[in-house]
């Protein structure tokens, strides 16, 4: 692993992030309070990966990421903050900072290790416009051509789509599907309509992109799976 700088005010979150990096990645980590402390290291090329820890992602932090991305062409940055809102996530995606990514400390911290491994190897990390909440729920599904219900296990869900595992099912990319997803308390079910966007036959997984109505309805249950 490359040398990693963790930058942020002393906090429980900074301690948590640093501990995770040291334990799981076995890298050489230095801790800093201010960004100015690592400018010389970045300019010399001896520090290639930076983790910025802050309580929230706001307009000011987005400006800092943009400036940082322009100033240091070789540096890769991971921003870790709490409660990253959909608006902030969408703004970040629109900026197209290909050497930066964001991690929601409350929902995505478990993904920090694979993200940093990819970035240390110079690989691009895809940031979704909508956070996908992990879940594990058996749901009834049928296709537009077959009204017979079958069971699929939904693995994660967002405003724009979901990922699921199928058992005995013939699917085609682009096929319209109807899926019944229950709320966390199990008292209500929402019918999701979308198209099969991709398939992985080896893992028997597929992704569904919601239609416009389902995207609007999905706002009601984007807290699914957050405690799973």
HELIX and SHEET records of a PDB file:
HELIX    1   1 UNK A   12  UNK A   25  1                                  14    
HELIX    2   2 UNK A   35  UNK A   38  5                                   4    
HELIX    3   3 UNK A   39  UNK A   44  1                                   6    
HELIX    4   4 UNK A   59  UNK A   71  1                                  13    
HELIX    5   5 UNK A   86  UNK A   95  1                                  10    
HELIX    6   6 UNK A  109  UNK A  111  5                                   3    
HELIX    7   7 UNK A  112  UNK A  120  1                                   9    
HELIX    8   8 UNK A  212  UNK A  218  1                                   7    
HELIX    9   9 UNK A  219  UNK A  221  5                                   3    
SHEET    1   A 5 UNK A  29  UNK A  32  0                                        
SHEET    2   A 5 UNK A   4  UNK A   7  1                                        
SHEET    3   A 5 UNK A  49  UNK A  53  1                                        
SHEET    4   A 5 UNK A  76  UNK A  81  1                                        
SHEET    5   A 5 UNK A 100  UNK A 104  1                                        
SHEET    1   B 7 UNK A 133  UNK A 143  0                                        
SHEET    2   B 7 UNK A 150  UNK A 157 -1                                        
SHEET    3   B 7 UNK A 161  UNK A 166 -1                                        
SHEET    4   B 7 UNK A 205  UNK A 210 -1                                        
SHEET    5   B 7 UNK A 189  UNK A 200 -1                                        
SHEET    6   B 7 UNK A 176  UNK A 182 -1                                        
SHEET    7   B 7 UNK A 133  UNK A 143 -1                                        
END                                                                             
